[in-house]
Amino acid sequence: MKKDSEKDNSEHNAWIQELGEFQTSDLDQRQQARECDRFLLDKDGQWEESVARTLDTQKRPRYTFDQTTPAIEFIMADIEDMDFAINVKPHSGEATKELALLREDMIRSIENDSDATKIYRDACRRLVRRGFDAWIVKAKYRDEWSFEQDLVVEPIANAINRVWLSNTSSKADSSDSDVAYVLTSMSPAKYEEQFPDGKGVSVGDADLGEHWDQYRPEVITIGERYYKKETKTEVVQLSNGEVMEVNEKFESIADDLKRDGITEVNRKKVKDFKIYHRFFDGGGMLSEETMTVFKTLPVVTVYGNYELLGENSKITYHGLVLKEMDYQRVYNYAKSREIEEGALAPRKKLITVSYTHLRAHETDSYL
């Protein structure tokens, strides 16, 4: 038990350090994306704070003439008219067109049950706005009465602050990454109910910006780590050309295969991967290591204008808003000034003189 505890402590420290490195490496891009969110979603987001404070202090008008949202809605109108199609094709080996169509129908069924089209469209909107979003695929029971798990697609709310991956992956969907962190904030009561032995120490979310929400409830932030582990598995090649993994399922049908005249031709051990999952917080591990049904990370990321730049191939990305911010702010400044000096400017007062009264006054003086 002591060795297990020491191993967990060492592993936990390594995870906390790794998460911090992931957050630091991508912090500039995340802050940029957060600024784009605030720019479009906050009431005064399209005004620089220093300029807004100066004009408010001087009691001068400032108006927002939003030209960016219509541009996003124009793009989204096309996206929302499109269907997210599934296309599975046979690749090699014993793959057939019929098997590919079967897989295609299975994926389509999973997406229909998960309302995945809405998840994809919402992700596209955030992608256009800030350049980043994510969702996750999980294996879970459909309802309390189910005994078999189904695959479901679920959105990751506030992914810009919750999802952290290695900045060394080269694919935009992060399918080549070996690890992913998903942070979740919960109330102390829910934390106590779910993790009664936990220390209640939050994991840092790396939001180092100057903008803070006025409403900041008391929460504890925990982390979920999805990680890939290399394993060895045994496979057999059958006389009908099929290759199967040696597991309980294969052992249960081995006799039936022999009766059908299908025999084992070859057997070998191969390298394979499994995805594991575990909860933790800032104070230690919260659960045991659990093996999932996946062989690649179930956390799927999407990036806008995705590029790998620099000597270290750093991931860079952005949405539409980033390139519109300067134009939009200058437009707001100019139009507000125009209205101030035009429609809101005080009218000039003209002084008129009655010449009739003046002439009468001059006549009296001569008399």
Disulfide bonds with the S-S distance in Angstrom:
none
